[in-house]
């Protein structure tokens, strides 16, 4: 398969801040609706093993849409680890 050179709208300097913020809020909203519960659980299932190995309860969030999606995943991580998980 040939490589596709794609880009993210939010990464473009010419994109107005209003649209960039809208995309971030949209990601946060989409991850918080009941229909995406299985997706939040799947993300937590992926993140729990490395958090356990590291003994960590804090995540430094890089490049996930301004932290929008991760906010909805934190309760699942906390429940699976049995302690409060935070992110920045």
RODO-2510 file (C-alpha; in nm, 4 decimals, decimal comma):
residues 88
     n   res          X          Y          Z
     1     x     0,0000     0,0000     0,0000
     2     x     0,1329     0,3408    -0,0911
     3     x     0,1950     0,5914     0,1837
     4     x    -0,0670     0,8632     0,2116
     5     x     0,0611     1,2012     0,3191
     6     x    -0,2294     1,3360     0,5216
     7     x    -0,2531     1,6114     0,7788
     8     x    -0,4665     1,7066     1,0746
     9     x    -0,6719     2,0215     1,0379
    10     x    -0,5891     2,1292     1,3921
    11     x    -0,2165     2,1267     1,3157
    12     x    -0,2427     2,3825     1,0383
    13     x    -0,1361     2,7347     1,1346
    14     x    -0,3922     2,8853     0,8971
    15     x    -0,6893     2,7204     1,0729
    16     x    -0,8772     2,9793     1,2819
    17     x    -0,8625     2,9177     1,6558
    18     x    -1,2427     2,9008     1,6712
    19     x    -1,2456     2,5970     1,4432
    20     x    -0,9518     2,4394     1,6251
    21     x    -1,1392     2,4740     1,9551
    22     x    -1,4578     2,3384     1,7976
    23     x    -1,2747     2,0237     1,6828
    24     x    -1,1343     1,9722     2,0335
    25     x    -1,4768     2,0168     2,1956
    26     x    -1,6322     1,7858     1,9386
    27     x    -1,3811     1,5113     2,0250
    28     x    -1,4550     1,5582     2,3942
    29     x    -1,8315     1,5437     2,3381
    30     x    -1,8134     1,2422     2,1080
    31     x    -1,6131     1,0474     2,3640
    32     x    -1,8600     1,1329     2,6424
    33     x    -2,1873     1,0067     2,4894
    34     x    -2,3213     0,6655     2,5988
    35     x    -2,2722     0,5119     2,2539
    36     x    -1,8936     0,5426     2,2836
    37     x    -1,8732     0,3535     2,6157
    38     x    -1,7120     0,0486     2,4451
    39     x    -1,4498     0,2769     2,2896
    40     x    -1,3647     0,4343     2,6261
    41     x    -1,3339     0,0883     2,7802
    42     x    -1,1089    -0,0273     2,4947
    43     x    -0,8782     0,2717     2,5397
    44     x    -0,8626     0,2059     2,9151
    45     x    -0,7841    -0,1617     2,8502
    46     x    -0,4861    -0,0535     2,6395
    47     x    -0,3575     0,2007     2,8930
    48     x    -0,3966    -0,0007     3,2136
    49     x    -0,1088    -0,2496     3,1610
    50     x     0,1627     0,0140     3,1076
    51     x     0,0272     0,2209     3,3969
    52     x     0,0456    -0,0864     3,6215
    53     x     0,3992    -0,1699     3,5059
    54     x     0,5116     0,1869     3,5745
    55     x     0,3176     0,2158     3,8993
    56     x     0,1834     0,5429     3,7600
    57     x    -0,1440     0,7207     3,8256
    58     x    -0,0769     1,0336     3,6206
    59     x    -0,0754     1,0646     3,2414
    60     x     0,0891     1,3445     3,0477
    61     x    -0,1403     1,3699     2,7485
    62     x     0,0291     1,4564     2,4222
    63     x    -0,1552     1,4966     2,0912
    64     x    -0,4985     1,3577     2,1716
    65     x    -0,7071     1,6546     2,0766
    66     x    -0,6376     1,8825     2,3680
    67     x    -0,7092     1,6080     2,6206
    68     x    -1,0733     1,5953     2,5191
    69     x    -1,1063     1,2192     2,4705
    70     x    -0,8877     1,1288     2,7672
    71     x    -1,1178     1,3079     3,0129
    72     x    -1,3887     1,0475     2,9463
    73     x    -1,1406     0,7586     2,9822
    74     x    -1,0039     0,8601     3,3247
    75     x    -1,2955     0,7143     3,5261
    76     x    -1,2450     0,3774     3,3539
    77     x    -0,8745     0,3851     3,4301
    78     x    -0,9411     0,4744     3,7934
    79     x    -1,1944     0,1916     3,8260
    80     x    -0,9623    -0,0667     3,6725
    81     x    -0,6590     0,0408     3,8768
    82     x    -0,8520     0,0938     4,1992
    83     x    -0,7033     0,4402     4,2502
    84     x    -0,7528     0,7878     4,1090
    85     x    -0,5832     0,8458     3,7732
    86     x    -0,5160     1,2029     3,6628
    87     x    -0,3986     1,3610     3,3393
    88     x    -0,2488     1,6859     3,2259
***
